[in-house]
Amino acid sequence: MLTKKVKNRTLFLFLFFLLSVLAVFFIIKSLNKNILYFSSPTEIKQKEDIQFGKAMRVGGMVTKDSIIINKKNIQFTVTDFENEILISYSGTVPNLFAEEKGVVAEGRLRDKNFFIADRILAKHDENYMPPEIKEIIEKNAK
Amino acid sequence: MLSNIGISLIVLVLIFGFLSIYTASLDLKTAGLSINKSIYKLSLFQTTFTILSFFTLIVGFIYSDFSLINVYENSHTAKPLFYKIAGTWGNHEGSLLLWVNILVIFSYLFLVFSHKHNKNFRLYTLIFQNILIIGFLFFLLLNSNPFNSIYPPPFEGLGLNPILQDPALAIHPPLLYVGFVGCSIYFSAAMASLMSGYGGKLFAQSIKTWVKISWCFQTLGIIVGSIWAYYELGWGGFWFWDPVENASLLPWFAITALMHSLIVLEKRNTLYSWVIILCLLTFTLSVLGTFLVRSGILNSVHTFANDPSRGIYILLFLSLMIFSALAIFFTKYKKETYNFNFKSRETFILANNWFMVFFLVTVLIGTLYPIFLDVLISIKISVGPPFYNIVIIPLVVPLLFLMAVGPKVSWINSQNKVFNKILFFILGALVINLFIIYFSKKNSILSNLIFIAAIFLILHSFLDIKKLINKKNKTELSRVISHLGFGLLIFFIGINHQFSLEEDFNLKVGETKKINNYEIDFESLKTKESKNYKAVIGNFKLTNLKNNQVQYLDPEIRIYSNPETLTYEAAIKTKITSDFYLTMSNVSRSDYYNIKFQNKPFMIWIWISAIMIALGGFIQLTSKKNED
């Protein structure tokens, strides 16, 4: 016969354990649903199994003389010096968005050449380059 | 010249660190109840030299002595004096010197103020703290020396990044550093407690004040950073689940858990091992945060300058810290018996700890998972705000309820008197929530639950305050204020989220745009020249069509000269009920300006309630010790 104290403690530990397992399960599950993959324009061209509706990130350098602004939105192309992709965005671009500077766009692919962004990231100082883009450029320079 | 003075001072601090360890270990073996007077002197000299070295660097910045590489890289003669001084800790090397300063000052203060406690415990604390000091000093000397000189000295400096030239950001690092580095002292004390066997209630009393101090400063530091992000970064939000924000939040969860479980250790003399783990964890997470921010692994606003070799040193130091802490913990571990009743305050405090650890794990996984994936299989991913919102927000609901009820439950074993009142409060919360649903357009079960829980906590806290006014119990009052602040914070964030209006559009001078019941009129553009920047200012007329109230908003595009940088200054009109937020930007010099217009209800209340949380902590610091 278990004493009341021991019973209580077992229940307590059991509850604690169960809650923790549930919590971790919940965290991992939501994590898998909410990660954004990063691709370069070349990777998008080459990938066969790309999902068009899924949120993702695209990055590279803003091509020179490619920025077009009209009343509704802003369009520009992003290059990794091998391939380009057209990006359309309606919203405020960050401080350091400029031609021939690194940029990361978050949004969805319409097709392999056209990307609709929900968010533009370029919030670094003038000498800084996002590591992803630096890597791409170094790879393509070889 | 300054370079030599600075380096000599740093070397002196290092020597005194070794001397302190040596004399303290000798003193461990001597009998007697008080610490050798010479140790006090050593510690005092060490503190004086560190502070002097910091002032040397400040002098270098004030007089723009460009023979110091650090000053050359981060300052400029045309910078206002205030930002010259703030520039001292605005860069990596200077902030590391500040870090060492806090380590040393806390070490001395702990030595002086812990005189009531066990001698060997205090000596061990001093030894461990000095090991930390020496570790960071070597890092400073070998890798990030703020006193490195350059010859011949350049005539002009490179300047400080303009978005860092801001009053909020001038005080943000010192606040956060006192909070983060302040944790070091109870990291050392926890190790000392394991070594000397000085545990239980008395140990809890020895570190109580230090935990509160660092908690207050961390909380305040995070708030100031958030305020800065709101008006400087120009996207109108205040929290983005950016990896660097997360890095500051990780130790905060641990320290909040520690603050609560420490009460259990002090009152009921149980949970000792758990408190030790939290002490070790808090400082470890602070160092981890620094590693993430300074190594440049994270892609964020804070990585203004980075260098992988720094990362490797901090990572080495961090692993050494974790390894030795764990080794000492497991060799000295003693089995404890826990005797908890389900309906007692202890259980509720444990529940708080469970939530804090859950939030901690969530944020830790979200922050580190992308780094691991990148290192292991070089897939680049990022984890955005939706992940944190989905995982964390639902759990805030039960947390809010527990925060209201928990403190009312008495120690050891409690009766069910409180439950009638709870029912009454839930009814009140439901009624207020109905009003919110009525006015709001977007509704979900979750947002309703959040409102009900938050209002429940707020009502509950108001009643507590009413009762406490007669009692004048500061400890209780500070608790109520912090909890009320948290309830209000969640409530106002919820309202802000439900009712805010945001619109992006492009506009030419002379055009107007209508959004809901607001009309925005782009009237004109003008230019302005200031000491260290040129600016283009837009004049916007904002008319509220409902009551014909007119407001003028003047966002700026600034072009700073040293270093040449473009920034967008938001125009913010703060009112008691809402903020109007307008930014203007221009790419590729077209006639169209890109405008972001936001109306954010109760913005100022978010700051006020967040500050209330910290205020509760400060009130507790001023309360007399024998009161509770």
Interface residues (C-beta under 8 A of the other chain):
Chain A: K5 N8 R9 F12 F16 L19 S20 A23 V24 F26 I27 I28 S30 L31 K33 N34 I35 L36 Y37 F38 R57 I67 I69 N70 K71 K72 N73 I74 S90 G91 T92 V93 P94 N95 L96 F97 A98 E99 E106 K123 H124 D125 E126 Y128 P130 P131 E132
Chain B: N161 I163 L233 G234 W235 G296 N299 V301 T303 F304 Y338 N339 F340 N341 F342 W354 F358 V361 T362 I365 G366 Y369 P370 I379 K380 I381 S382 V383 G384 P386 F387 I390 V391 D504 F505 N506 P563 E564 T565 L566 T567 Y568 T583 S585 V587 S588 S590 Y592 N594 I595 K596
